[in-house]
Amino acid sequence: MVADLIPCRSYDAELWFAERQADVEQAKALCRECPIIEGCLAGAVERAEPWGVWGGQVFVGGVIVATKRGRGRPRKDASAA
């Protein structure tokens, strides 16, 4: 059955809307194995999905971003990390 091959229907859907970067990366990795990845991404772009992982890409504010920034204020000095 095709639905069994679609990760977002087999795993907890919250993973695709996670806050933790590791969870977001896991969702993106699972998407890479999905047989409908292209259609999922095209639909998300068309709908300007406000957030989440769609078609293996991260959406924030309706646009694709390279990485999802964690919650809270960014560090003032990146070298302190």
N, C-alpha and C positions, 0 to 999 in steps of 0.2 A: 504494500500500500504506500502511495507517494507521501501521504501525511506523516508516516513514520520516518521518512527521510528528511523532513523539514525540522531542523533543530529547535526553532522557536516554538514548535508545537510539541516537541518531545521533552524539552527541559523547562524549568521554571521561567516563565515569561519575564519575571522581574530582572533576570540577568541582563536583558537587553536594555534595561533602564537603570542600571546600577550606577552608583556614585563612585565606587572604588575603581581605580584604573585597572587593576588586575582583573576584575570582573568584566569590565568593558572589553579588555583585550581577549578574554576567554570567549565572549559573545562574538567578537569579530572573527576569531579563529573558527568557531563553529559555523559561522556564515559561509566561510570559504568552501565548506563541504556541501552546501545546500544546492539542490538542483534548480531552485528558482531564484537564485541570487540576483540575476540581472533584472528580472521583473519586479522584484522586491525593491531594489534600488531605484528603478525608474518610477515606480509608484510613489515612493517616499519623496523623491525630488519633485514630482508633479504636485503632490499634496503639501509640499514644504513642511514636512514633519517637524514639529517643534523641538523634539529631542529624542534621544535613544539611538540604538544601533539598528540600522536598516540596510540590507544588502551589503553587509560587511563594512559599512561606513558609519562614522559618528556624526550625528546631527545635533546641532545646538542652535536654537533660534531659527530653525528652518533652513539652515545651510550646513554643508559638509565641512567639518573641521578635521585637522590632522590628529589631534588628541583632545581628550576631554580634560579640562583643568579641574582639579579637585575643589571641593567647597572651601570657603574661607578666603582670607586675604593671601595673596601671593607673598613669598618671602622677599624681603628687601634686598638681600644679598644671596644670589643663587649659589655662590661658592660655599655658603654655610651648610648646604644640604648634604 
